[in-house]
Amino acid sequence: MMFKIILLSIAISLFPCIGHPAVYGFVDENGTYHFTNMIPVGKKFRIIISDRIKSIATKSINNTDYDNMIAVHAANHGIDPQLIKAVMKAESNFNPRALSHKGAQGLMQLMPDTARLMKVENPFDPDDNIKGGARYLKYLDDIFGGNIELILAGYNAGPGRVIENKMNVPPYEETKTYIQRVKSYYNKLKKPHDS
């Protein structure tokens, strides 16, 4: 155990937090530890240091870095671009390299299975991720008949959980808080002069 702690300390010093948002590692069949601060390919890597360490500065809701991509994919999938942007702000704070401890990836924090279902090839590519997120929001919009609270509940907890709860928001505090946060961003984006 002490050996693992020493190796983790070495890994932390080799990959300072200012470089990339997370450190990944795995132990091979010979017992050798491998670490990287690059987004890994393959399932053998696990997160050692999470990207959820918050930076002092967070990006404003008025961030325009991805507005053109959002507009294109919103139009292609019939989704309000302000909703896509509000979800993006809540999910990743506009960080295209975001990776959650549960494995959600990129700007729209798509889970790997969801990304595959939405035909996303590279979840860390902003355009591909936004396209997948817009497609997923449209999928949820179709299931829940345009009910924004159920769409957001489905995005956060999964559509199955909403359906299991008789087409109601699941009774999870995380999901309820998430819906309130996204709706707050959404309302600010729809009325930018008020923010």
C-alpha positions in Angstrom: 0.0 0.0 0.0 2.8 2.4 0.9 4.4 1.7 -2.5 1.1 2.7 -4.3 1.0 6.0 -2.3 4.6 6.7 -3.3 3.9 6.0 -7.0 0.8 8.2 -6.8 2.9 11.1 -5.3 5.4 10.7 -8.1 2.6 10.7 -10.7 1.1 13.9 -9.2 4.5 15.7 -9.3 5.1 14.5 -12.9 1.8 15.8 -14.1 1.0 19.2 -12.6 -2.6 20.2 -12.5 -2.0 23.2 -14.7 -1.3 21.0 -17.8 -4.3 18.8 -18.3 -7.4 18.5 -16.2 -7.0 14.8 -15.1 -4.4 12.1 -14.6 -5.1 8.5 -15.6 -3.4 5.3 -14.7 -3.5 1.5 -14.7 -1.5 -1.5 -13.5 -0.4 -4.0 -16.2 -0.3 -7.7 -15.8 3.3 -7.5 -14.5 2.3 -5.1 -11.7 3.8 -2.0 -13.4 2.0 1.3 -12.9 1.4 3.5 -15.9 0.3 7.1 -15.7 -0.7 9.8 -18.3 -2.2 13.2 -18.3 -3.3 12.8 -21.9 -6.9 11.6 -22.6 -6.4 7.8 -22.9 -7.7 5.4 -25.5 -9.0 2.1 -24.1 -10.8 0.9 -21.0 -7.8 -0.1 -19.0 -7.1 3.4 -17.7 -8.8 4.8 -14.6 -8.9 8.3 -13.3 -6.3 8.9 -10.6 -6.8 12.7 -10.3 -10.1 14.0 -11.4 -10.7 17.0 -13.7 -13.3 18.1 -11.3 -10.7 20.2 -9.5 -12.3 23.6 -10.0 -10.2 26.5 -11.4 -10.5 29.9 -9.8 -12.1 31.4 -12.9 -15.2 29.8 -14.4 -16.4 30.7 -17.9 -19.3 33.1 -18.2 -22.7 32.0 -19.4 -22.0 34.5 -22.2 -19.1 32.5 -23.5 -19.2 32.5 -27.3 -16.5 30.0 -28.2 -18.9 27.4 -29.5 -21.8 29.5 -30.6 -21.4 28.7 -34.3 -21.2 25.0 -33.8 -24.2 25.2 -31.4 -26.2 27.1 -34.0 -25.5 24.6 -36.8 -26.4 21.5 -34.7 -29.4 23.2 -33.1 -30.8 23.9 -36.5 -30.0 20.4 -37.8 -31.8 18.8 -34.9 -34.6 21.3 -34.2 -33.4 22.2 -30.7 -33.2 25.6 -29.2 -29.5 26.7 -29.3 -29.9 28.4 -25.9 -30.9 25.0 -24.3 -27.8 23.3 -25.8 -25.6 26.1 -24.4 -27.3 26.0 -21.0 -26.7 22.2 -20.8 -23.1 22.7 -21.9 -22.5 25.3 -19.2 -24.0 23.1 -16.5 -22.3 19.9 -17.7 -18.7 21.0 -18.5 -18.5 24.8 -18.0 -17.4 24.9 -21.6 -14.4 22.6 -21.1 -14.0 20.3 -24.2 -11.7 18.0 -22.2 -14.0 17.5 -19.3 -14.2 13.9 -18.0 -16.3 13.1 -15.0 -15.6 10.4 -12.4 -18.5 8.4 -14.0 -16.9 8.6 -17.4 -19.0 11.4 -19.0 -17.0 13.1 -21.7 -16.5 16.5 -23.4 -18.5 19.6 -23.6 -22.0 18.0 -23.3 -20.7 15.3 -20.9 -21.9 12.3 -23.0 -21.5 8.9 -21.4 -19.7 6.5 -23.7 -22.8 4.4 -24.5 -24.8 7.6 -25.2 -22.0 8.9 -27.4 -22.1 5.6 -29.4 -25.9 5.7 -29.7 -25.7 9.3 -31.0 -22.9 8.3 -33.5 -20.2 10.4 -31.8 -16.7 9.3 -33.0 -14.6 11.5 -30.8 -16.4 12.9 -27.7 -13.5 15.3 -27.0 -13.9 17.0 -30.4 -16.1 20.0 -29.7 -18.1 19.8 -33.0 -18.7 16.0 -32.7 -19.6 16.3 -29.0 -22.1 19.2 -29.6 -23.6 17.3 -32.5 -24.1 14.3 -30.3 -25.5 16.4 -27.4 -28.0 18.1 -29.8 -29.0 14.8 -31.2 -29.5 13.4 -27.7 -31.6 16.4 -26.6 -33.8 15.9 -29.7 -34.1 12.2 -28.8 -35.2 13.1 -25.3 -37.5 15.9 -26.7 -39.3 13.3 -28.8 -39.7 10.9 -25.9 -40.9 13.5 -23.4 -43.1 15.6 -25.8 -41.1 18.8 -25.3 -41.4 18.9 -21.5 -38.2 20.7 -20.6 -38.1 19.3 -17.0 -38.4 15.7 -18.2 -35.9 16.3 -21.0 -33.3 17.6 -18.5 -34.2 14.9 -16.0 -33.6 12.3 -18.8 -30.3 14.0 -19.7 -29.1 13.9 -16.1 -30.5 10.6 -14.7 -31.3 8.8 -18.0 -34.6 8.5 -19.8 -35.3 5.1 -18.2 -35.4 6.6 -14.8 -38.0 9.2 -15.9 -40.1 6.5 -17.5 -39.8 4.3 -14.4 -41.1 7.2 -12.3 -44.3 7.3 -14.5 -43.0 10.2 -16.6 -42.1 12.3 -13.6 -38.8 13.8 -12.5 -37.0 11.1 -10.5 -36.8 11.8 -6.7 -33.0 12.5 -6.8 -31.7 15.7 -5.3 -28.9 15.8 -7.9 -31.4 15.6 -10.7 -33.7 18.2 -9.2 -30.7 20.6 -8.6 -29.5 19.9 -12.1 -32.8 20.9 -13.6 -33.0 24.1 -11.6 -29.4 25.0 -12.6 -29.9 24.4 -16.4 -33.2 26.2 -16.4 -31.6 29.2 -14.6 -28.8 29.3 -17.3 -31.5 28.8 -20.0 -33.6 31.7 -18.8 -30.5 34.0 -18.6 -29.5 33.1 -22.1 -33.0 33.8 -23.4 -32.9 37.2 -21.7 -29.2 38.3 -22.0 -29.9 41.9 -21.1 -31.1 40.7 -17.7 -27.9 38.8 -16.8 
